Amino acid sequence: MAAPLRIGYQGEPGAYSEAATRALFGDEVEAVPCDTFDQVFEQVESGAFDRGVVPVENSLAGSIHRNYDLLLQHTLHITAEHNLRVSHCLIAHPGARMEDLRHVYSHPQALAQCEQSLSALPGIEIHATYDTAGSVKMVKESGDLTAAAIASARAAEIYGMQVLVHQFEDEKANYTRFVAISREPATPAPGVEAKTTVAFAGVNRPGLLWRCLSAFALRDIDLSKIESRPLKGVPWQYVFYVDMGGASQEGPGKRALDQLREMTTFVRVLGTYARADSTLVDSEQGQGE
């Protein structure tokens, strides 16, 4: 029997990244927790992991910039994406009471997604940590009945903790987009709606971005996202990331990228992959950053 795929993700067991890993690859894989996003990328590139799964944006808090930077720093490819419904819980020790809470711990993204709910709790001190599920583990190990964490219901179950509040996030339409990364590129099956992520940069002149985007607009190519990040080593110059509908190897997408290369200093296709299913998964329903 072949060994199961080793898939790296950032966080502790019960993290939303673990849920996305299993949604993308199934329950038979070996999901390996890592301390940092950097470690996920490094282990995939070295061959220690077969794949990695990382978040790139949240529908409320925006992009996870570190992972956009890492996509450019490493020679890896996006091979799949998944949109995970994120439903946060306020989690504390069994027997803890809301009125006794003084500290709340979680990942900065989760804290941002629960900002209004947290502001309704009087006298609370907020602490940013490396991971949502890891925050539950920290509170568990501390034994502090005045401490709580924000994480998934699955994390509470794993660590034997109590959910004080379900759906603690400010907006219920809260989704995180995860991507799978691999050493080899993917080729979407025929008939599957494809999506491509591209990074490019050029000399900063008036109209540069308009001309670059026109390569897609003239061919009626949908751009579902555009993101800019500083170009390292060149102050006030930027790398642009775009998600475009279609494949990069043929048709309008290929022609758009050929034109884009004529106007820029570099173009890199970060991956062509199947567009995520429109059926979104609720992390509260056993699919539990």
N, C-alpha and C positions, 0 to 999 in steps of 0.2 A: 504494500500500500504506500502511495506517495505521501510524503510529509506534508502537513497542512501549510498553506501560505503563512509567512510571518509578516504581519502588518503592524507598523509602528504608528502610535498616536501620542499626542502630548496630554499628560494628565494621569490621574489615578483611575483604577477600575470604578465604573459608575459615571465617568465623565461623559459629556455629550459627544466628544470625539470618539469614544468607544462605541456609542450608539450608532454614529455615522459609519464607523468601520464595519460593523456587523450588517448595517443596512446595505452597504455597497458590496460586501464580499460574503455575507452569510455567517452563520454561527459556528461553522466548522473551522474557521481560520484561527491561527494563534495571534490574538490581539496583544501587542506588547506595549505597555505604558512607558513613556519617556518623560524626563523632567522638563525638557524644553523643545520648542519647535526646531531649533538648530540641530538638536540631536536626531530628530526624526529625519530631516533632510540628509544629514551626514551618514546615518546608518543605511538609508536607502541607496545613496550614491556608492557607499563602500561595498554593497552587496550583503550586508548583515541582515537587512530586511528585504523582502520581495517587493513590498509596496509601503507607502505611507499615506496617512489621511490627515489633512489639516484644514482648519476653517480659513476662509478668505474674506467673508463678509457676513454681517448680520443686518437684518432688515430694519432694526431700530438703531443700533450703535454704529453702523457703517463698517468700513473695511478694517481688516486686521493687517495693518501695514507691514509688520514684520514678515509675514509670509509672502507678500508681494516682493519684498526685497530678496528673500531667500530663493524664490523662484528664478530670479535673475542671476543669483550668485552660484547656483548649482546647475549641473548639466543633467537635468531631469525633465520629465514630460508629464503634463496633466493628462490623465487617461480616462477620468470619469468625474462626475459631480453628483451631489445629493443635497437636497434641501430638507433640513430637519426642523420640525416644529419643536421649539424650545419652550418648555413650561417649567418655570423655576418654582422651587419650594423653599420656605423658610424652615430650617431644620435645627433641632436642638436635642438635648438629652431627654430620655423618657422622664416624665415628671416635671420638666422645666415649664415655667409659665411665662406667657408673653410679657406680663407686667414686670417681671424680674430681669428681663434681658437688658444688657448694657453694651454688648459688643456683637457686631455682625461681620463675618469674614466671607470673602469670595473673590473670584477673579474680577479684574477691573471691568471687563465686558459685562459680566452678570450684574455687577453693582450699578453700572450705567443703565442697564435694562430694567432695574428695579428702583430707580432714583425716587420716584414719587411715592412708592409704597414705603420706602425706607424713611422718607421725610415725615411720614405720618406716625412714626414710632418715636416717642419722646425720649430724650436722654441717651440716644444710641451713638456709640463710637464705631465708625466704619473702618475696616481694615482690608486693604487689597492684598491678595495672595496669588500664588502661581496657578491655581486650578480650582474649579468648583468642587469636584468630588474630594480633592485634596483638602479643601477647607473643612468638609465634614469629618474627614479623618483627623485633622488637627483638633477640632472641637471635641471629638470623641476622646482623644488621648489626653486632652487637658483636664477633663473631668469637671469643667467649669459650667455650672448650671445657669450662669448669666450670659453665656456665649451661644451664638447661633451661626449657622452658615446658610448660604444660598446655593442650591444645587438641585439635581434631579431627584425624583422620588426613588429611583433605583439606587442612588448613592445612599439615601437614608436607610433603605432596606439592607444594603451590603454591610453598613457599619452599625446596624442595630440602633438607629436613632429615630426620633419622633418628628413627624411632619406637623409643624404648628399651623402653617398656612399653605394651601395649594394655590397654584396660579398667582404667584407673588409678583410676576412681571407687570410692568405698567400697561403694556399693550398685549392683547391676547394673540394678535397676528404677529408673532415673534418667530422668525425663522433664521437659521444660520445655514449658509451655503458652505459645504465641504467639498474639497477636491481630493482625488486620489493621485499620487505621484509615483512615477516608475522610471526605471532606467531606460526602458524601451517605449517608443510612442505607440499610441493606439490607432486602430483603423475602424471607425464605426461601420457596422454592418450595412449592406445595401438597403435602402429604404428607411433607415433610421435618421431622424432629424439630427444633424450635426451642429456643433458649436466649436469655435476656435478662439483661443486666447493668444493675443499677440502683444509683444512689447516693441516699442520703437523710440528712437530719439533722432533729433536733427539740430542743425545750427539754428539758434534762436534769432529768427528774422520775422518782421511783420507778415502775418498771414500764413506762417508755417503750419499751425495746427489746422486752420481752415482748409489749406490745400491737401494736407494728409487725409483729413476726414472726407474730403470730396472724392477720394479714390473709392470709398465705400458708398457714398451717397449716389454717385453717378450710376452705380450698378444695383441700386435699391437693396443694399445689404443692411440688414438690421444690426445696429450696435446696441446691445443691451446694457453695456457698462463702459465707462471710460474713467481711468484713474491716473493721476500723475504722482510721481515720486522723485525726489532729488536725485540727480545723476552724481554718483560719488566721485570725488576728485575734480569736479567741474562746478564751481559755485554758480548758482542761479541758472543752471541748465537742468532739464527734467527728462525723465523717461515716462512715456505714456503707455498705459496698458489698456487694451480694448478687448471686449468679448464680442465677437461677430457671429452672426448666424451663417451656417454653412461650413464647408470643408476648406482647408488651405491647399489641398493638392490638385484641385481641378475646378473648372467652372468659374463663375464670377469671383469667388473667393481668391483663387489663384491669380486671376488677372488684377484684382485690387491690390494684392500684396506685391505683385510685380511693379505696379505703378508706384506704390508706396516706397519701394526700395530706391526709386529714381529720385526721391525728394528728401531722403533721410540719410543719416550717417550709419545707422544699423537698424535691422528689423530681425526679430527673433520670434518664431512660432513656438509658444510654450506648450501647445498641445491642441489636437483636434480630437473631439470625444463626443459621445452621445449626449444630447441635451437632457437635463434631468426630467424625470417623470413629473407631470403636474400634480400627481397624487402626493401630498405632503404628509410626512409621518409625525405623529405626536409623540414626543419623548416620554410623556406620562403613561403611554400604553405599551410599556415593556421595551421601548427602544432607547431607553436611557443608558468643555472646553474645560 
